[in-house]
Amino acid sequence: MSRIKLLIQRYYELRTENQVLQEKAKQSAKEFVENPQISSIPSIEISKASEWTTLLANQRLPPSLEEVTLSQLESALYAKWKSCPKEEDFTDRS
């Protein structure tokens, strides 16, 4: 019987601890959202000339042949080699 009482007591201790942690999490989330630096994010206007827009535009366009370096070619060839099926997959099975 005492084992059951201990288990019930432990249950209520853990339940209380859980409730305290939930309240702390709610408070932390509220403080985070109310932080002036965070709450001002939606009002930030991003100009078309920003670095971010330029970076994204450059990523969408394929690089010109003059811009490709030897290490980029090596990386591309290595990736292509790794993605190819194994040689044994090409053997004649007849």
C-alpha positions, -999 to +999 in steps of 0.1 A: +000+000+000+028+024+008+042+018-027+010+030-042+010+061-020+046+069-031+036+065-068+006+088-063+027+114-045+053+112-073+026+116-099+014+149-083+050+161-079+056+155-116+023+171-125+031+202-105+066+204-121+050+200-155+025+228-149+054+251-137+074+243-168+043+251-190+038+284-173+075+293-178+073+283-214+042+305-219+059+334-202+091+330-223+071+328-255+052+359-245+084+378-237+099+367-270+070+379-291+068+412-272+105+419-277+107+451-298+133+436-321+110+406-328+077+424-330+092+449-356+101+421-381+068+422-400+071+460-406+106+457-421+105+467-458+129+449-480+140+469-510+146+454-544+182+465-543+190+446-511+218+421-509+193+394-502+174+399-534+206+402-554+218+369-539+186+351-547+186+365-582+221+352-587+213+318-574+184+314-599+206+321-629+232+295-641+267+308-638+284+318-670+312+296-683+338+321-673+327+320-637+330+282-633+361+271-614+381+239-616+370+229-581+333+235-590+338+212-621+355+185-599+327+187-574+300+184-601+318+154-617+322+137-584+286+142-575+276+128-609+299+098-605+284+091-571+249+092-584+255+068-613+244+032-609+272+007-602+291-009-631+276-043-624+241-030-631+252-026-668+263-061-673+244-083-698+222-107-679+211-129-709 
